[in-house]
Amino acid sequence: MRPDGALRGPFNAFLLSPRLGDALQNLGAAIRYRTALPPRVREMAILTVAAHWDSPFEQSAHEHVGRACGVTEEEMAAIREGRVPDLADPYERACAHLARLMVADGDVDDESWDSWADQAGNITVFELSTLVGYYAMIALQMRVFRVH
C-alpha cells in the first residue's frame, strides 16, 4: 500500500473484475506459498521475469523479498542484466537457466531440456513454468495499467 492507503501493484486492476481478480490472487498465493520451489529459486525466477518485461514494481518488490531469501546483490545484478547468475548449487543453476529460457524464448529447446530439466525435475519445471507465466501476465497488466 502507498502511504495514503491506496493499493500498489497489480491489485487495483484485479478489482476491475473481482471474480477474475480473486482467482488470479488465489493463483498468485498458490505460486508463492504452496509450491515446492525454494524461496531463492522462486525469487530469482520472478526477478528474471521482471527484468525481461522491464517491470519496475515487480523488480523493486521482489528484490526486497529476494534479499530476505538470501539472493545476493551480485545475483540480482546479473538477473537485471539479462544473465543467469553464477550459482554453485546445481538445482538453483538449472532453475535459473530454465527460467531465463522461458522468458527469452517462450520455450525450453531440446538441448537445454537435456541439460537442465533432469537436474530440476518435472515437478519443478511445471511449477517454474507456471510461475513464469503468471508473473509475465502480471507484468503485462501492470504495463497496460501504467503501474510503476
Secondary structure, DSSP 4 states (H G I P E B T S, - for coil): --TTS---TTHHHHTTSHHHHHHHHHHHHHHHHSSS--HHHHHHHHHHHHHHHT-HHHHHHHHHHHHHTT--HHHHHHHHTT-----SSHHHHHHHHHHHHHHHHSS--HHHIIIIIHHH-HHHHHHHHHHHHHHHHHHHHHHHTT--
